[in-house]
Amino acid sequence: MTQTHRLPFVLGLSLRVLLIGGVALAAALFATGLSRGQHDSLQPTIAGAQSQATPAPQGTPTTLNVVGDIEQRHAPDMAIVSLGVRTTGTTAAEASNTNNEVMAAVVAAIKAAGIADKHIQSTRISLTPVYARPSRDNPNAPPTITGYQAANTVSVRVLAIDEVGKILDAGLGAGANQLGGISFALQDTTQPYLDALAAATREARKKADAIATAAGMTVSGIVEITEETAGVPRPLTARSAQFAEAAAPVPVQAGEIVVQARVRVQFHLGVAPVIPA
């Protein structure tokens, strides 16, 4: 009796296990297929998003470096005259006193010729001993002082070029025997230099336009401008001279002052538009 009732129970249990296992297997296969389908459907979307996010490479901008160099000439409107007095004496006091008297006369004559006090400036005053040369008989003898030499130099600013000759004549006629030189300059150096800078910049642009046109491009902008010179005009200086006494009126030629300016400009270049035929 016991064996007759066990067989159906075992068979029923086996069928239920098989049924449950089949359902679980089918569910697992369905889930796996769904997961693969979702992954395959999402894969193109992710790939497409990555392609759109990659930036396109940009071209390197074209630049051109050009130098503008200008020289402009101006007539000077000011002269600086250096006049001096050199005297000698057996003693230091004699040389110095004589020099002071002569220089006072020179300054008075310059002022009488129309030069203001503020335009006269002492630039050098000296007093030195004068030594005798060693004799041939005794070349190793110690040097001996035979006298003294005094010197005094003034710088005179003449604001009218046509008055320079008159000022020189006045100073030399009063006893000046040293002409340290004549410098010609401009009273205003700022504006001439600014004008030269502007001209140098225009020259640089003109060069850039010529180069760009020859290359089939156009100037589209400026990257950087650099001033490369401090073109303050330097005075033209004549040679110094020594005069024993006043001679004929001194001729003066002022010439010209050269003002220089130099700039370096970096330009942006663009492609020139194509004009249809």
ABEGO torsion letter per residue (X at the ends): XAAAAAAAAAAAAAAAAAAAAAAAAAAAAAAAAAAAAAAAAAAAAAAAAAAAABBBBBBBBBBBBBBBBBBBBBBBABBBBBBBBBBBBABAAAAAAAAAAAAAAAAAAAAAAGBBAAABBBABBBBBBBBBBBBAABAABBBBBAEBBBBBBBBBBBABAAAAAAAAAAAAAAGBABBAEBBBBBABAAAAAAAAAAAAAAAAAAAAAAAAAAAGBBBAEBABBBBABBABBBBBBBBBBBBABBBBBBBBBAEBBBBBBBBBBBBBBBBBBBBBX
